Amino acid sequence: MNISHSQNQIPAVILGLIPALLGILMLAAPLASQSETYPLQALQACRKGDYKTGKQGFETWLKKHPQGNGRVEYNLGNCEYRLDHPARALWRWKRAERRLGGRPEILHNIALVQRQLSLPPEEQAGLLQELKSSLTKLRPADYWRLTLLFEIPALALLFLAFKRRKVTPLLLGVILYLPAVLSAKNAIQSPSPKPLGVVVLQDDLPLRTEPRPSLSPTARLPKGLSLPLLSQSPDWLKVRYGRTEAWVPRSGVGTW
């Protein structure tokens, strides 16, 4: 089956390159802005050994930039550890891992604190949970790689379709181009990942079967324990503890 040809028709390659170039420009602006506003003073304070000032600087930056930053979370974890707050350091490093991936220095620090706090090994997540976790760890650069992975063959098929005036490669090119557009959108927006777990930040945190403070706790959780997050409300978080699904107060944990 042939498709009609027009000499005035813009080549498919140009049509594909225009949104790609626009996406790169749109991504470059927020990345440049974030680079300019990185809390360098907080980092310099840490290098001088003033971890309290460094911590305050990083926390202030995160309040002003709710989209977050993996390097800031990692450095904030270093400050917390130096200030003898191992559970809070673990929490920040878990958040850094979500954004930066399993870098050796992050995994080393997490394992160090877990041994220091004598915590039990974390539960092994199921296949679906692992897949969900992997997808939420994607960074803007990863989304751009996915964009190119789909866009290059899509452009080749579109070019072939217009050159030979065939419908089949045109349809295949459009199908491949859709995930490329979605990946570019995620790269540009760089949404904050939804939390997958919590770290207990206070000693003997009460665990309850329902989100009601009047209920007696079924268990008390040690500081630094990491648990999968199932759901959340303004004041309570539902977690999995062993084979039990129960609730903890939001004020006593940090999400990652």
N, C-alpha and C positions, 0 to 999 in steps of 0.2 A: 504494500500500500504506500503510495507516494503522498507527499505533502507539497502544497503550493510554495513556489519560490518567489521572493521579491528582492530585487537588486538593492532596494533601500533598507533591507532588514539588517539590523546590527548583528554582527557575528556573536554566536553564543558565548565564545570565550570572553569577549568584552563584557557581556551582560553578567557573567559570573565573577569577573575580576572587580567590577565596580562595587558590589556589596562587600567583597572581601577587603578591599582597600579601605572602604568606609569603616568596616569593623575594626581594622587595625588602628585607624586614627582615633576612633571612639575609645578604644582600650588604652591607647597611649596616654590620653589626657588624664584619666584617673590614676594610672600608674605613676606618671610624672608628679602629679599632685601629692600622692601618698609618699613618694620618695622625698619630696621637698619637706614634708611635715613630719618625717620620722623623728621620734624623740631623741635627738642626738645628745641633748644635755643630760637626759636620764642615763644614756649609755656611758657618757663621759664620767658621770658621778659614780657609776658602778666600777669603772676601770680605776678610779681613785680610791675605791674601797668604801665609798659612802652609799651603802646598799639601801638605806632607809630613804634617802633622797631619790635614788634611782627608782625604787619601787613606787614612790609617790608620782614621779614623772611618767612612768609607764602606765599606771592606773589612770591618771588624768588623760593621757592620750587615748586610751581605750574608751573612756567615757565619751570623748569627742568624736571617735571614729567607731561607731557600733559595728561596722563591717569587719572589724578585727584585723589582726596581722599576726602571722605565725612567728615571726622573729621577735615581735614585742612580747608575745606570750612566753616564748622560750627564755628571753632575758629576764622577764618578770619572775619566772620560775627559779632562775639562778639567784635573784635577789631574795626570794622567799627562803630558799635553802640556806643562804648565807646568814639570814636573820633567824635561823633555827625554827622555821615553820615548814617541816618536811611534808605534811599533808597538803598544805597550800601549794608547795612547790610541785608536788605530784600532780595536783589539779591543773596547774598552768602548763606543765609539760605534756599532759594528756591533750590539752587544747592545742598546743603547738603541733603535736603529732597529727591531729586531725587536719591541720592546714598544710603542714610541710611534708607529711608522709613519715615513714619509719626510718628517719635518718639515724645513723649509728649513735651520735652523741645524745639524741633524745631518748632512744631506747636504753642506752647505758644509764642515764640519769634516772629514768623511771624504775629500772631494775634495782639501782642502788638504794633508792628511797624505800621501795617495797621490802628489801632485805632489812633495812634499818628499822622499819616499823614492824617487822616480823609478821607481815601480812600473808594470808594464804594465797596460793596461785589463783589467778583470775580464771573464771569459767571459760571454757572453749565455746565460742559462738558457733551456731549452726551455719550451714551453707548459705541460706538466704540472708542471715544476719551479716555474714562475712561479705557477701556481694553488696548489700546495702551500705555497709561500712566503707567498702572500696569506692563505691560511686560517690559517696559524700566527701571523700578525701580528694576528689579531683580539684586541681587548681586551675586558674585561668590559662596557664600555659598548656595544661593537659587538654582543656577544651579546644584550644587553638590547634593542637595536634590532631584531635578528632575531626575538627573542621576541615583541615587539609586532607585527612584520610578519606573523607567522603567527597570533598569538593573536586579534587583532582580527577578521579574517574568520572564524576558527574559532568565536568566540563569537557572531558574527552568525548563522552557519549553525546553531549549536546552539539559539539562541533561536528561530530560524525553525522548526526541527524540532519543538521542544516546543509552540510556539504553534499550528502547523498539523497536528501529529501525523503527520509524514512521516518516512520512513526515509532517503531519499536525502540531504537536507541534514544529517541526523544523522551518516551515515557520512562525508560530506565534512568535516564539522566535526571529527570524531575524527581523521581523517587529517591535517588541518592542525594539530591541537593537538599531535600527537606531536613534530614538529620544534620547536614552541614550548617544550615541556618540556625537550627536549635542550639547546636554546640557553640556557634559564634555568639548567640544571644546570651548563653550562660557565661561565656568568657568575658563579655562586656559588662554584664550586670554583676558578676562575681558574688552571688548570694552567700550570705552567712550559712554555714552548714547547720542543719538541725541537730541538736544534741542527741547522742546515742547512749550516754551513760552519765553517772554521777560519781563524785569522790566525796566521801564523808569528811567533813572539816571540823567536827567537834567530837569530843570523847563521849562514849556511851550514848550515841544517838538513838532515840527510841524508834522502833519499827512497829507500826500498827496495821491491823487488818483493814481498817477504814480510815479515811482522812478526818478523824475526830480526836482532838487532844484529850477528851475525857476518857477515852479507852485506855486500858492498861496495855503497855507494850508487850508484844510477843517475843521481842529480842532487843538487845542493845548492840549497836554496831561500833566497831573500833574506828578510831580516826585513821583516815587514809585508805579505807576499804573502797574499792571500785566496783560498782554494780551497774548492770544494764538498765537503761531507762525505758519504761513501757509507755507511760503517758504522764501528763502534767496538768495541774490547775494553778491558779494564781499563788496559792500558799502551800500546796502539797505536790509531791512527785511520787508516782507509782513505779516501783523498782522490782527486780527479781532478785531474791536472796535464796540461793539454793534452788529448791523446787517451789518456793513460796513467792507469791505476788503480794506485796504489801506497800504501805505508804510511809514516807518520811517527810518531815517538814522542810520546805525549800530553804529556810534560813540556816539549816545545818549541813547543807551540801553545796557543792559546786558542779555545774553541768559541763560536759565536754562533748 
